[in-house]
Amino acid sequence: MRHYESVWVVHGDLPDEEVKSAIDKFSRIITSQGGVLFRLEEWGRRKLAYKIDGTLRGYYILMDFAGTPTTVRELERNYRIDDRVIRYLTVKKADKVDVAARQAEIAAQAQAMAAAAEAEAPAPEEMAAEPGEAAAAEEEV
């Protein structure tokens, strides 16, 4: 299998349910073709650099996956057919990918991000004291 990244843009004025159904459709295409979806990032609605098909905003999605060239052909064929998609780009990242190692790497990154978020969160004792209570306690002393 090869390692690919695909970024695609749907019309920005679509409702959230329609965007989710498009994401589900293209994710299923990858898995039905024998591919493995490593990561799916929704970048959200953003202003386009220029007007495309009469629209100035688009909803951006990034998919990081492993698959065969047949998987990419089928995915891009569906991008062209689907009227919701206004632009797409698929890039081959590597000729060979170790699926298990890549999934372990992504899991390790997720753990590291969760640990960093936990370290940044204030301790429960700090959250319990209101700012006004701390000032009143200092005045009494």
C-alpha positions, 0 to 999 in steps of 0.5 A: 500500500501507498501513503496518500493525503487528500484535501478537498473542499465542499461548498461553504453554504452546505448545512452541517449534515450534508458536509458530514454525509459527504465525509462519510461517503468518501471515508467509506470509499477508501475503506471499501477499496481496501484502504485504511483511513489514518486521520481525518481533519475537518479544517472548517469553513474558510474564505476561498482565495478566489471565487469558485463556482460563484461561492467565496467560502468552502469547508475544507477536509483533510484525509490521511490514508493508505491505499492503492492507486485504484483507491485513489482513482475511485476516490477522485472519480467520486470527487468529480461526480459529486456536485458538493465538492468544488476542489480536491488534491490528492498527493502521494506521500510514500510508496510504501507504508507500514499500516500498523506502525503508522497507526501506533504513531498516530495513537502515540501522538494522540496520547501526547496531545492528551497529556499536554492538555491535561498538564495545561488544565488548572488543578481542581483546588485552583478552580475552587477558589474564586478570585474575590474570595482569595482577596477577601481572605488576604484582607482578613489576615 
